[in-house]
Amino acid sequence: RRQIAHVDIGGDSVFAHLSEHYDGVINLAAWAGVRASVKNPWVYVESNVVGTLNMLELCRQTGTKKFLLASTSSIYGENPPYPTPETASSSEPTARSA
C-alpha cells in the first residue's frame, strides 16, 4: 500500500499526522532556489534541515528502516553526466547551499 502525505514537515505536527510503521519514507519536501534562500534563509532551514530531521526522527520512532531524500542536482557542478550516477563527484557544487 502506498500513502502520499502532504504535511508540513517543519513543525511538530508531522508526528500527529504520521505515526504508523512504514516500509520506507521518500522525502520530497524542500524549498528550492538559491536567491530566495539568501533573502529568507530561515524558511529553508525549517523545511530543508529541520523538516529532514523530523522525518528521520519519525523513522526512528516508527521503526522505519528505509529513507530516501531527494536532493538538488546542483551538488554535481556545472556539467554533470546524465543520468547522474551515485558515484559522480559532488566536490564542486554550483551553489553554496547545494
Disulfide bonds with the S-S distance in Angstrom:
none
